[in-house]
Amino acid sequence: MPTRTARTAWNGTLQEGSGQVELSSSKIGTYEVSFPKRAADEAGGTTSPEELIAAAHSSCFAMALSSEIGKAGGTPTALEITAEVTLGQKDGGPHITKIALTVRGEVEGLDAAGFDKAAQAAKAGCPVSKALAGVDEITLDAALES
């Protein structure tokens, strides 16, 4: 399996500095980062480690869920996954305190119980979920759309 790479160039202090995150392997972009915007409600055109984790988790979960649905005899028609990553405080410092995964799917060949079972298996088996095992809470809200 391949190794993927990202690079960050940072200039300045935590509060006044800023940086650029480059998605080096795919070469699809370079994105601005700054701590004040990371901690603010509005991102203002910058990304954050939490947003990048949310992107990684939602896309990994989508792939894992598609696989689990197939194993269960179903066919995914459409899956929409949102990952919300919360940065909070723990032991006096910043800590990712929660990740909430929400999935809505259109699937042929599975009922709601089968879909939920596939979603739970995907949550447990997704490599990014496993990598994030130190997060206090990872929740899953899975539902079929009619």
DSSP file with accessible surface (Angstrom, degrees, kcal/mol):
  #  RESIDUE AA STRUCTURE BP1 BP2  ACC     N-H-->O    O-->H-N    N-H-->O    O-->H-N    TCO  KAPPA ALPHA  PHI   PSI    X-CA   Y-CA   Z-CA
    1    1 A M              0   0  224      0, 0.0     0, 0.0     0, 0.0     0, 0.0   0.000 360.0 360.0 360.0 145.5    0.0    0.0    0.0
    2    2 A P        -     0   0   81      0, 0.0     2,-0.4     0, 0.0     0, 0.0  -0.234 360.0-126.8 -75.7 161.0    1.3    3.5   -0.8
    3    3 A T        -     0   0  121     22,-0.0     2,-0.3     2,-0.0     0, 0.0  -0.899  22.4-150.1-102.4 135.9    2.4    6.2    1.6
    4    4 A R        -     0   0  187     -2,-0.4     2,-0.4    21,-0.0    19,-0.0  -0.833  10.9-154.0-108.1 150.9    0.7    9.6    1.3
    5    5 A T        +     0   0   80     -2,-0.3    20,-2.0     2,-0.0    19,-0.5  -0.956  16.9 177.2-132.1 139.8    2.4   12.9    2.2
    6    6 A A  E     -A   23   0A  62     -2,-0.4     2,-0.4    17,-0.2    17,-0.2  -0.956  13.9-158.1-130.7 153.6    1.5   16.3    3.3
    7    7 A R  E     -A   22   0A 127     15,-2.3    15,-3.6    -2,-0.3     2,-0.4  -0.991   2.2-160.3-134.5 140.0    3.8   19.2    4.2
    8    8 A T  E     -A   21   0A  78     -2,-0.4     2,-0.5    13,-0.2    13,-0.2  -0.985   2.3-163.4-122.0 132.0    3.3   22.3    6.3
    9    9 A A  E     -A   20   0A  30     11,-2.2    11,-2.0    -2,-0.4     2,-0.4  -0.965  17.3-171.5-108.5 124.9    5.4   25.4    6.1
   10   10 A W  E     -A   19   0A  98     -2,-0.5     2,-0.4     9,-0.2     9,-0.2  -0.957   9.8-172.3-122.9 139.6    4.9   27.7    9.2
   11   11 A N  E     +A   18   0A 112      7,-2.6     7,-2.0    -2,-0.4     2,-0.1  -0.997  49.6   0.0-131.4 130.0    6.2   31.2    9.9
   12   12 A G  S    S-     0   0   61     -2,-0.4     5,-0.0     5,-0.2    -2,-0.0  -0.300  92.2 -34.2  97.7-175.9    5.9   33.1   13.2
   13   13 A T     >  -     0   0   76     -2,-0.1     4,-2.3     1,-0.1    -2,-0.1  -0.200  62.2-100.2 -76.8 172.3    4.5   32.5   16.6
   14   14 A L  T  4 S+     0   0   97      1,-0.2    21,-0.6     2,-0.2    -1,-0.1   0.935 120.5  36.9 -59.8 -48.8    1.4   30.5   17.4
   15   15 A Q  T  4 S+     0   0  101      1,-0.2    -1,-0.2    20,-0.1    -3,-0.0   0.848 131.2  26.8 -78.4 -34.8   -0.9   33.5   17.8
   16   16 A E  T  4 S+     0   0  156     19,-0.1    -2,-0.2    20,-0.0    -1,-0.2   0.606 106.6  86.2-102.9 -15.4    0.5   35.8   15.1
   17   17 A G     <  -     0   0    7     -4,-2.3    18,-0.3    -5,-0.0     2,-0.3  -0.144  51.3-170.8 -82.0 177.4    2.0   33.2   12.7
   18   18 A S  E     -A   11   0A  47     -7,-2.0    -7,-2.6    16,-0.1     2,-0.3  -0.963   0.9-164.6-157.5 170.9    0.4   31.3    9.8
   19   19 A G  E     -AB  10  33A   0     14,-2.7    14,-2.4    -2,-0.3     2,-0.4  -0.890  18.8-120.1-151.3 179.4    1.3   28.4    7.5
   20   20 A Q  E     -AB   9  32A  55    -11,-2.0   -11,-2.2    -2,-0.3     2,-0.5  -0.999  16.7-151.7-131.8 128.9    0.4   26.6    4.4
   21   21 A V  E     -AB   8  31A  12     10,-3.4    10,-3.1    -2,-0.4     2,-0.5  -0.897  13.7-161.1 -99.7 125.3   -0.5   22.9    4.2
   22   22 A E  E     -AB   7  30A  61    -15,-3.6   -15,-2.3    -2,-0.5     2,-1.5  -0.927  18.0-141.9-109.6 127.1    0.4   21.3    0.9
   23   23 A L  E  >  +AB   6  29A  45      6,-2.6     4,-1.6    -2,-0.5     6,-0.5  -0.719  31.3 178.9 -83.7  89.9   -1.2   18.0   -0.1
   24   24 A S  T  4  +     0   0   20     -2,-1.5   -18,-0.2   -19,-0.5    -1,-0.2   0.853  65.7  51.9 -70.5 -41.1    2.0   16.7   -1.6
   25   25 A S  T  4 S+     0   0   49    -20,-2.0    -1,-0.2     1,-0.2   -19,-0.1   0.943 122.0  29.5 -64.9 -47.5    1.1   13.3   -2.8
   26   26 A S  T  4 S-     0   0   66    -21,-0.3    -1,-0.2     3,-0.1    -2,-0.2   0.696  89.8-147.0 -85.6 -21.9   -1.9   14.3   -4.9
   27   27 A K     <  +     0   0  172     -4,-1.6    -3,-0.2     2,-0.1     3,-0.1   0.790  55.0 133.1  58.0  31.2   -0.6   17.8   -5.7
   28   28 A I        -     0   0  116     -5,-0.5     2,-0.3     1,-0.2    -1,-0.1   0.572  66.3 -31.5 -91.3  -7.3   -4.2   19.0   -5.6
   29   29 A G  E     -B   23   0A  21     -6,-0.5    -6,-2.6     2,-0.0     2,-0.4  -0.902  38.8-123.0 169.4 163.5   -3.6   22.1   -3.5
   30   30 A T  E     -B   22   0A  79     -2,-0.3     2,-0.4    -8,-0.2    -8,-0.3  -0.993  33.3-163.9-124.5 134.2   -2.0   24.2   -0.8
   31   31 A Y  E     -B   21   0A  94    -10,-3.1   -10,-3.4    -2,-0.4     2,-0.1  -0.942  18.1-116.7-129.0 142.0   -4.2   25.6    1.9
   32   32 A E  E     -B   20   0A  90     13,-0.4    15,-2.9    -2,-0.4     2,-0.3  -0.459  30.2-174.8 -75.5 144.1   -3.7   28.3    4.5
   33   33 A V  E     +Bc  19  47A  14    -14,-2.4   -14,-2.7    13,-0.2     2,-0.3  -0.980   9.1 166.7-136.1 147.5   -3.7   27.6    8.2
   34   34 A S     >  -     0   0   20     13,-0.5     4,-1.8    -2,-0.3   -16,-0.1  -0.951  36.1-130.7-156.1 146.6   -3.6   29.8   11.3
   35   35 A F  H  > S+     0   0   41    -21,-0.6     4,-2.2   -18,-0.3     5,-0.2   0.931 105.7  53.7 -67.3 -44.5   -4.2   29.1   15.0
   36   36 A P  H  4 S+     0   0   55      0, 0.0     4,-0.5     0, 0.0    -1,-0.2   0.924 114.1  43.0 -58.1 -39.3   -6.5   32.1   15.6
   37   37 A K  H  4 S+     0   0   91      1,-0.2     3,-0.4     2,-0.2    -2,-0.2   0.827 109.3  58.8 -74.3 -28.7   -8.8   31.0   12.7
   38   38 A R  H  < S+     0   0   81     -4,-1.8    -1,-0.2     1,-0.2    -3,-0.2   0.896 111.8  40.6 -62.3 -38.4   -8.5   27.3   13.9
   39   39 A A  S  < S+     0   0   66     -4,-2.2    -1,-0.2    -5,-0.1    -2,-0.2   0.490 102.3  91.7 -89.8  -4.8   -9.9   28.3   17.3
   40   40 A A  S    S-     0   0   51     -4,-0.5    -3,-0.0    -3,-0.4     0, 0.0  -0.510  80.3-124.0 -90.6 159.8  -12.6   30.7   15.8
   41   41 A D  S    S+     0   0  169     -2,-0.2     2,-0.5     1,-0.1    -1,-0.1   0.859 100.7  54.8 -67.2 -37.2  -16.1   29.9   14.8
   42   42 A E  S    S-     0   0  156      1,-0.1    -2,-0.2     2,-0.0    -1,-0.1  -0.885  70.8-154.7-102.4 129.8  -15.6   31.1   11.3
   43   43 A A    >   -     0   0   45     -2,-0.5     3,-1.2    -4,-0.1    -1,-0.1   0.735  18.8-153.0 -75.9 -24.7  -12.7   29.6    9.3
   44   44 A G  T 3   -     0   0   53      1,-0.3     3,-0.1    -7,-0.0    -7,-0.0   0.862  69.6 -45.1  56.6  40.2  -12.3   32.7    7.1
   45   45 A G  T 3  S+     0   0   77      1,-0.3   -13,-0.4    -8,-0.1     2,-0.3   0.555 116.2 106.4  84.4   6.8  -10.8   30.8    4.1
   46   46 A T    <   -     0   0   19     -3,-1.2    -1,-0.3   -15,-0.1   -13,-0.2  -0.825  57.5-140.2-113.9 159.5   -8.3   28.7    6.1
   47   47 A T  B     -c   33   0A  14    -15,-2.9   -13,-0.5    -2,-0.3   -10,-0.1  -0.430  13.7-152.7-104.0-176.6   -8.4   25.1    6.9
   48   48 A S     >  -     0   0   20     -2,-0.2     4,-2.4   -15,-0.1     5,-0.2  -0.972  34.0-103.1-150.1 162.5   -7.4   23.4   10.2
   49   49 A P  H  > S+     0   0   54      0, 0.0     4,-2.6     0, 0.0     5,-0.2   0.897 122.4  55.2 -56.1 -35.8   -6.1   20.0   11.3
   50   50 A E  H  > S+     0   0   13      2,-0.2     4,-2.5     1,-0.2     5,-0.1   0.899 107.2  48.1 -67.1 -39.1   -9.6   19.2   12.5
   51   51 A E  H  > S+     0   0  107      2,-0.2     4,-2.4     1,-0.2    -1,-0.2   0.910 112.1  49.7 -66.7 -39.3  -11.1   19.9    9.1
   52   52 A L  H  X S+     0   0   58     -4,-2.4     4,-2.5     2,-0.2    -2,-0.2   0.898 110.9  49.4 -66.6 -37.2   -8.5   17.8    7.4
   53   53 A I  H  X S+     0   0   41     -4,-2.6     4,-3.1    -5,-0.2     5,-0.2   0.917 109.6  52.3 -64.9 -41.8   -9.2   15.0    9.9
   54   54 A A  H  X S+     0   0   15     -4,-2.5     4,-2.7     2,-0.2     5,-0.3   0.921 110.3  48.3 -60.4 -41.9  -12.9   15.3    9.2
   55   55 A A  H  X S+     0   0   53     -4,-2.4     4,-2.1     2,-0.2     5,-0.3   0.936 113.8  46.4 -63.7 -44.8  -12.2   15.0    5.4
   56   56 A A  H  X S+     0   0   43     -4,-2.5     4,-2.3     1,-0.2     5,-0.2   0.928 115.3  46.1 -63.3 -43.2  -10.0   11.9    6.0
   57   57 A H  H  X S+     0   0    0     -4,-3.1     4,-2.7     2,-0.2     5,-0.2   0.929 112.7  47.9 -69.3 -44.6  -12.6   10.3    8.3
   58   58 A S  H  X S+     0   0   29     -4,-2.7     4,-2.0    -5,-0.2    -1,-0.2   0.917 115.6  44.5 -65.8 -39.0  -15.6   10.9    6.2
   59   59 A S  H  X S+     0   0   57     -4,-2.1     4,-1.9    -5,-0.3    -2,-0.2   0.915 114.9  47.5 -73.1 -39.2  -14.0    9.7    3.0
   60   60 A C  H  X S+     0   0   20     -4,-2.3     4,-2.6    -5,-0.3     5,-0.2   0.933 112.4  50.3 -64.4 -43.6  -12.4    6.6    4.7
   61   61 A F  H  X S+     0   0    0     -4,-2.7     4,-3.1    -5,-0.2     5,-0.3   0.902 107.0  55.0 -62.5 -39.3  -15.8    5.8    6.3
   62   62 A A  H  X S+     0   0   30     -4,-2.0     4,-2.3    -5,-0.2    -1,-0.2   0.922 110.9  44.8 -60.0 -43.5  -17.6    6.1    2.9
   63   63 A M  H  X S+     0   0  138     -4,-1.9     4,-2.0     2,-0.2    -2,-0.2   0.928 114.6  48.0 -66.4 -43.7  -15.2    3.5    1.4
   64   64 A A  H  X S+     0   0   19     -4,-2.6     4,-2.5     1,-0.2    -2,-0.2   0.910 112.6  49.1 -64.0 -40.9  -15.5    1.2    4.4
   65   65 A L  H  X S+     0   0    0     -4,-3.1     4,-2.8     2,-0.2     5,-0.3   0.919 107.7  53.7 -66.5 -41.8  -19.3    1.4    4.4
   66   66 A S  H  X S+     0   0   54     -4,-2.3     4,-2.0    -5,-0.3    -1,-0.2   0.927 111.3  47.2 -57.4 -42.1  -19.5    0.7    0.7
   67   67 A S  H  X S+     0   0   60     -4,-2.0     4,-2.4     1,-0.2    -2,-0.2   0.933 112.0  48.6 -64.5 -46.4  -17.5   -2.4    1.3
   68   68 A E  H  X S+     0   0   44     -4,-2.5     4,-1.6     2,-0.2    -2,-0.2   0.874 109.1  53.0 -64.7 -37.9  -19.6   -3.5    4.3
   69   69 A I  H  <>S+     0   0    0     -4,-2.8     5,-2.7     2,-0.2     4,-0.2   0.935 110.2  48.7 -62.3 -43.8  -22.8   -3.0    2.3
   70   70 A G  H ><5S+     0   0   42     -4,-2.0     3,-1.6    -5,-0.3    -2,-0.2   0.917 108.7  52.6 -61.9 -42.3  -21.5   -5.2   -0.5
   71   71 A K  H 3<5S+     0   0  148     -4,-2.4    -1,-0.2     1,-0.3    -2,-0.2   0.832 107.6  53.5 -60.9 -32.4  -20.4   -7.9    2.0
   72   72 A A  T 3<5S-     0   0   56     -4,-1.6    -1,-0.3    -5,-0.2    -2,-0.2   0.428 125.1-102.6 -84.6   0.0  -24.0   -7.8    3.4
   73   73 A G  T < 5S+     0   0   60     -3,-1.6    -3,-0.2     1,-0.3     2,-0.2   0.565  82.5 119.9  93.5   8.6  -25.5   -8.4    0.0
   74   74 A G      < -     0   0    6     -5,-2.7    -1,-0.3    -6,-0.2    35,-0.2  -0.514  54.9-136.9-101.7 172.5  -26.6   -4.8   -0.7
   75   75 A T  E     -D  108   0B  82     33,-2.7    33,-2.9    -2,-0.2     2,-0.4  -0.975  17.8-135.7-130.2 116.1  -25.7   -2.2   -3.3
   76   76 A P  E     +D  107   0B  41      0, 0.0    31,-0.2     0, 0.0     3,-0.1  -0.581  23.1 176.6 -73.2 126.9  -25.1    1.4   -2.3
   77   77 A T  E    S-     0   0B  80     29,-3.2     2,-0.3    -2,-0.4    30,-0.2   0.818  72.8  -5.6 -91.5 -45.0  -26.8    3.8   -4.7
   78   78 A A  E     -D  106   0B  45     28,-1.9    28,-3.1     2,-0.0     2,-0.4  -0.962  60.8-174.2-153.4 133.5  -25.8    7.0   -2.8
   79   79 A L  E     -D  105   0B  48     -2,-0.3     2,-0.5    26,-0.2    26,-0.2  -0.999   2.6-170.8-128.4 132.5  -24.0    7.6    0.5
   80   80 A E  E     -D  104   0B 142     24,-2.6    24,-2.1    -2,-0.4     2,-0.4  -0.980  10.6-175.2-124.4 118.8  -23.6   11.0    2.1
   81   81 A I  E     -D  103   0B  25     -2,-0.5     2,-0.4    22,-0.2    22,-0.2  -0.942   8.3-171.7-119.1 132.9  -21.2   11.2    5.1
   82   82 A T  E     -D  102   0B  62     20,-2.7    20,-2.7    -2,-0.4     2,-0.5  -0.976   4.4-164.8-118.9 135.3  -20.5   14.2    7.3
   83   83 A A  E     -D  101   0B  15     -2,-0.4     2,-0.6    18,-0.2    18,-0.2  -0.991   1.5-165.4-119.2 123.5  -17.8   14.1   10.0
   84   84 A E  E     -D  100   0B 118     16,-2.2    16,-2.3    -2,-0.5     2,-0.5  -0.958   6.0-164.3-108.9 116.7  -17.8   16.8   12.6
   85   85 A V  E     -D   99   0B  26     -2,-0.6     2,-0.5    14,-0.2    14,-0.2  -0.909   5.7-155.2-106.1 122.9  -14.5   17.1   14.6
   86   86 A T  E     -D   98   0B  65     12,-3.0    11,-1.9    -2,-0.5    12,-1.1  -0.868   3.5-156.2-104.5 125.2  -14.7   19.0   17.8
   87   87 A L  E     +D   96   0B  56     -2,-0.5     9,-0.2     9,-0.2     2,-0.2  -0.878  33.1 147.7 -96.4 122.3  -11.6   20.6   19.3
   88   88 A G  E     -D   95   0B  21      7,-3.3     7,-2.5    -2,-0.6     2,-0.4  -0.550  45.4 -79.9-133.1-159.9  -11.9   21.2   23.0
   89   89 A Q  E     +D   94   0B 135      5,-0.2     2,-0.3    -2,-0.2    -2,-0.0  -0.907  39.1 166.7-114.9 141.4   -9.9   21.2   26.2
   90   90 A K  E >  S-D   93   0B  81      3,-2.7     3,-1.7    -2,-0.4     6,-0.0  -0.945  71.9  -4.0-152.3 132.5   -8.6   18.2   28.2
   91   91 A D  T 3  S-     0   0  159     -2,-0.3    -1,-0.0     1,-0.3    -2,-0.0   0.860 131.0 -54.6  53.1  36.7   -6.0   18.2   30.9
   92   92 A G  T 3  S+     0   0   77      1,-0.2    -1,-0.3     0, 0.0    -3,-0.0   0.545 121.9  78.7  80.5   8.5   -5.4   21.9   30.4
   93   93 A G  E <  S-D   90   0B  20     -3,-1.7    -3,-2.7     1,-0.0    -1,-0.2  -0.911  89.4 -73.6-142.3 170.1   -4.6   21.7   26.7
   94   94 A P  E     +D   89   0B  85      0, 0.0     2,-0.3     0, 0.0    -5,-0.2  -0.359  53.6 168.6 -66.0 143.6   -6.3   21.4   23.3
   95   95 A H  E     -D   88   0B  50     -7,-2.5    -7,-3.3    -2,-0.0     2,-0.8  -0.978  43.8-113.2-156.0 138.3   -7.7   18.0   22.5
   96   96 A I  E     +D   87   0B  33     -2,-0.3    40,-0.8    -9,-0.2    -9,-0.2  -0.708  40.6 176.4 -75.0 111.6  -10.0   16.4   19.9
   97   97 A T  E     +     0   0B  33    -11,-1.9    40,-0.6    -2,-0.8     2,-0.3   0.705  53.4  10.4 -94.6 -23.9  -12.9   15.6   22.2
   98   98 A K  E     -De  86 137B  76    -12,-1.1   -12,-3.0    38,-0.2     2,-0.4  -0.988  45.2-165.3-158.7 144.7  -15.5   14.3   19.8
   99   99 A I  E     -De  85 138B   0     38,-2.3    40,-2.5    -2,-0.3     2,-0.6  -0.993  14.5-163.7-129.0 124.7  -16.1   13.1   16.2
  100  100 A A  E     -De  84 139B  14    -16,-2.3   -16,-2.2    -2,-0.4     2,-0.5  -0.950   3.6-163.8-111.0 114.7  -19.7   12.8   15.0
  101  101 A L  E     -De  83 140B   1     38,-2.7    40,-2.1    -2,-0.6     2,-0.4  -0.859   6.2-174.2 -95.5 131.1  -20.2   10.8   11.9
  102  102 A T  E     -De  82 141B  41    -20,-2.7   -20,-2.7    -2,-0.5     2,-0.4  -0.997   3.6-178.0-124.9 129.4  -23.6   11.1   10.1
  103  103 A V  E     -De  81 142B   0     38,-2.9    40,-1.8    -2,-0.4     2,-0.4  -0.994  11.2-175.8-130.5 134.9  -24.5    9.0    7.2
  104  104 A R  E     -De  80 143B  76    -24,-2.1   -24,-2.6    -2,-0.4     2,-0.4  -0.997  21.1-178.5-123.7 131.1  -27.5    9.0    5.0
  105  105 A G  E     -De  79 144B   1     38,-2.0    40,-3.6    -2,-0.4     2,-0.5  -0.960  33.5-150.6-137.3 151.7  -27.8    6.3    2.4
  106  106 A E  E     +D   78   0B  92    -28,-3.1   -29,-3.2    -2,-0.4   -28,-1.9  -0.994  36.2 170.1-113.5 118.6  -29.8    5.0   -0.5
  107  107 A V  E     -D   76   0B  23     -2,-0.5     2,-0.4    38,-0.3     3,-0.4  -0.997  27.4-143.4-136.9 135.0  -29.1    1.2   -0.6
  108  108 A E  E    S+D   75   0B 123    -33,-2.9   -33,-2.7    -2,-0.4     3,-0.1  -0.802  84.0  19.8 -94.8 138.8  -30.7   -1.6   -2.6
  109  109 A G  S    S+     0   0   70     -2,-0.4     2,-0.4   -35,-0.2    -1,-0.2   0.478 103.1  88.6  88.6   2.8  -31.0   -5.0   -0.9
  110  110 A L        -     0   0   29     -3,-0.4    -3,-0.2   -35,-0.1    -1,-0.2  -0.996  60.2-145.4-131.9 141.6  -30.7   -4.0    2.8
  111  111 A D     >  -     0   0  107     -2,-0.4     4,-2.5    -3,-0.1     5,-0.2  -0.325  44.4 -87.1 -88.6-178.8  -33.2   -2.9    5.3
  112  112 A A  H  > S+     0   0   67      1,-0.2     4,-2.7     2,-0.2     5,-0.2   0.889 128.6  50.4 -59.3 -40.5  -32.6   -0.4    8.0
  113  113 A A  H  > S+     0   0   70      1,-0.2     4,-2.4     2,-0.2    -1,-0.2   0.916 111.6  47.8 -66.3 -41.6  -31.2   -3.0   10.5
  114  114 A G  H  > S+     0   0   18      2,-0.2     4,-2.2     1,-0.2    -2,-0.2   0.883 112.1  50.0 -64.7 -38.9  -28.8   -4.3    7.8
  115  115 A F  H  X S+     0   0    2     -4,-2.5     4,-2.7     2,-0.2    -2,-0.2   0.929 110.7  49.1 -64.9 -44.2  -27.7   -0.8    6.9
  116  116 A D  H  X S+     0   0   71     -4,-2.7     4,-2.7     1,-0.2     5,-0.2   0.916 110.3  51.0 -63.1 -40.7  -27.0    0.0   10.6
  117  117 A K  H  X S+     0   0  163     -4,-2.4     4,-2.2     1,-0.2    -1,-0.2   0.921 111.7  47.4 -62.6 -43.5  -25.1   -3.2   11.1
  118  118 A A  H  X S+     0   0    5     -4,-2.2     4,-2.4     2,-0.2    -2,-0.2   0.908 112.0  50.9 -63.4 -40.7  -22.9   -2.4    8.0
  119  119 A A  H  X S+     0   0    0     -4,-2.7     4,-2.5     2,-0.2    -2,-0.2   0.912 109.9  48.8 -65.0 -42.4  -22.4    1.2    9.3
  120  120 A Q  H  X S+     0   0   82     -4,-2.7     4,-2.2     2,-0.2    -1,-0.2   0.908 112.0  49.2 -64.2 -40.3  -21.3    0.0   12.7
  121  121 A A  H  X S+     0   0   36     -4,-2.2     4,-2.3    -5,-0.2    -2,-0.2   0.893 110.8  50.8 -65.7 -38.3  -18.9   -2.5   11.1
  122  122 A A  H  X S+     0   0    0     -4,-2.4     4,-2.2     2,-0.2    -2,-0.2   0.911 108.8  51.3 -65.4 -41.1  -17.5    0.3    8.9
  123  123 A K  H  < S+     0   0   55     -4,-2.5    -2,-0.2     1,-0.2    -1,-0.2   0.928 114.9  42.9 -61.9 -42.4  -17.0    2.6   11.9
  124  124 A A  H  < S+     0   0   72     -4,-2.2    -1,-0.2     1,-0.2    -2,-0.2   0.851 121.6  39.6 -72.2 -33.2  -15.1   -0.2   13.7
  125  125 A G  H  < S+     0   0   34     -4,-2.3    -2,-0.2    -5,-0.2    -1,-0.2   0.628  81.4 113.0 -97.3 -13.2  -13.1   -1.2   10.6
  126  126 A C     X  -     0   0    0     -4,-2.2     4,-2.2    -5,-0.2     5,-0.2  -0.389  65.2-138.0 -62.0 126.3  -12.3    2.1    8.9
  127  127 A P  H  > S+     0   0   91      0, 0.0     4,-2.2     0, 0.0    -1,-0.2   0.858 104.0  52.0 -57.2 -33.4   -8.5    2.6    9.2
  128  128 A V  H  > S+     0   0   35      2,-0.2     4,-1.7     1,-0.2   -71,-0.1   0.918 106.8  52.8 -71.6 -38.3   -9.0    6.3   10.1
  129  129 A S  H  4 S+     0   0   11      1,-0.2    -1,-0.2     2,-0.2     3,-0.2   0.930 110.8  48.4 -57.9 -43.1  -11.4    5.4   12.9
  130  130 A K  H >< S+     0   0  135     -4,-2.2     3,-1.4     1,-0.2    -1,-0.2   0.906 109.4  51.8 -64.1 -40.9   -8.7    3.0   14.2
  131  131 A A  H 3< S+     0   0   84     -4,-2.2     3,-0.4     1,-0.3    -1,-0.2   0.792 109.5  51.5 -65.9 -26.5   -6.1    5.8   14.0
  132  132 A L  T ><  +     0   0   28     -4,-1.7     3,-2.4     1,-0.2    -1,-0.3   0.126  69.8 122.6 -96.9  21.7   -8.4    8.1   15.9
  133  133 A A  T <   +     0   0   81     -3,-1.4    -1,-0.2     1,-0.3    -2,-0.1   0.723  64.3  67.6 -59.7 -20.0   -9.0    5.7   18.8
  134  134 A G  T 3  S+     0   0   65     -3,-0.4    -1,-0.3    -4,-0.1     2,-0.2   0.576  73.9 108.3 -78.5  -6.2   -7.6    8.2   21.3
  135  135 A V  S <  S-     0   0   20     -3,-2.4   -38,-0.2     1,-0.1     3,-0.2  -0.504  75.9-129.7 -70.8 136.8  -10.6   10.5   20.7
  136  136 A D  S    S+     0   0   85    -40,-0.8     2,-0.4     1,-0.2   -38,-0.2   0.869  85.6  10.7 -56.5 -40.5  -12.9   10.5   23.7
  137  137 A E  E     -e   98   0B  97    -40,-0.6   -38,-2.3     2,-0.0     2,-0.5  -0.977  53.2-177.5-149.0 126.8  -16.0    9.9   21.7
  138  138 A I  E     -e   99   0B  32     -2,-0.4     2,-0.3   -40,-0.2   -38,-0.2  -0.982  21.3-170.7-121.1 114.5  -16.8    8.9   18.1
  139  139 A T  E     -e  100   0B  40    -40,-2.5   -38,-2.7    -2,-0.5     2,-0.4  -0.693   8.9-154.3-104.7 159.9  -20.6    8.7   17.5
  140  140 A L  E     -e  101   0B  31     -2,-0.3     2,-0.5   -40,-0.2   -38,-0.2  -0.996  10.7-175.4-137.5 128.4  -22.4    7.4   14.5
  141  141 A D  E     +e  102   0B  79    -40,-2.1   -38,-2.9    -2,-0.4     2,-0.4  -0.963  19.4 176.3-120.4 105.7  -25.9    8.4   13.2
  142  142 A A  E     +e  103   0B  20     -2,-0.5     2,-0.3   -40,-0.2   -38,-0.2  -0.947   4.7 161.5-118.2 133.7  -26.8    6.1   10.3
  143  143 A A  E     -e  104   0B  33    -40,-1.8   -38,-2.0    -2,-0.4     2,-0.3  -0.991  33.6-125.0-150.0 142.1  -30.1    6.1    8.4
  144  144 A L  E     -e  105   0B  51     -2,-0.3     2,-0.4   -40,-0.2   -38,-0.2  -0.610  24.3-139.0 -79.0 144.3  -31.4    4.9    5.1
  145  145 A E              0   0   96    -40,-3.6   -38,-0.3    -2,-0.3   -41,-0.0  -0.822 360.0 360.0 -99.6 144.6  -33.2    7.5    2.9
  146  146 A S              0   0  164     -2,-0.4    -1,-0.0   -40,-0.1   -40,-0.0  -0.373 360.0 360.0 -94.7 360.0  -36.3    6.3    1.1
